[in-house]
């Protein structure tokens, strides 16, 4: 028997409204959405005086009284977006069990502009301990997740210094896609670790020599991917600096950060939706490779033409 239109309409009105509770907590800056799920399951959240410890319930943050550990939420946190130039020797995590410096310590400095530094930020993607360069920091979980998905194909550009000169055939392998080891000990098939083929990459020589620099552009960001790609063709990576993310180009000194403009945030959103974005034509100073320092000459200085050489002092008799 078919349902009448009136019945369908009444049922649609009974559907739960609002946002999922874990999303409300994340938007309020309490934690990431995954951590918010743990907080809910631990029974630390109350809605209108009742404990809610199941996932998926929907609520209205503007009407419901939501408390975490007894503290009342004051609505969603305003979204903030920053570009950080991560130096070598920092880990891209909120807290490090080995007590190494983290990028959160860099972001703890007073932020410029009217927003202060009260927002809880998270890194978008990762740069390993020895890598440096452009790192996005935000409290917009939806955009962060969209940017991190490989399906979006957001381009990330790196300057990479290699030990030794790779053969042209090896570079072609990287351009086409190269098989690398995931590096996860818990993923073993037929007695060996699981292996994958990387997506095609763009690679161009920036500076030649015995240890050349390359500009490498990827649309994915697997764990230690760049190092593994060059290891597969027999070369060690000495330095990695990320200088581009979508239309953004690194334009702040190491250890410093700045807030993104509205236009830059809109460009990131376009990139996350798979739309084409174009960076500015002028490459900022910190996205360029510095000129090598000139070696001091050991040759004696030439005497200008038409001048007499300086007389030597006479020895006492």
PyMOL commands that set and color helices and strands:
alter all, ss='L'
color gray80, all
select helices_A, chain A and resi 5-13+21-27+33-41+103-107+141-148+150-152+168-176+225-232+262-272+285-287
alter helices_A, ss='H'
color red, helices_A
select strands_A, chain A and resi 19-20+45-47+50-51+58-59+66-68+71-72+81-86+122-124+132-138+156-162+179-181+188-189+192-193+195-197+202-207+213-218+237-245+248-249+257-259
alter strands_A, ss='S'
color yellow, strands_A
deselect
rebuild
show_as cartoon
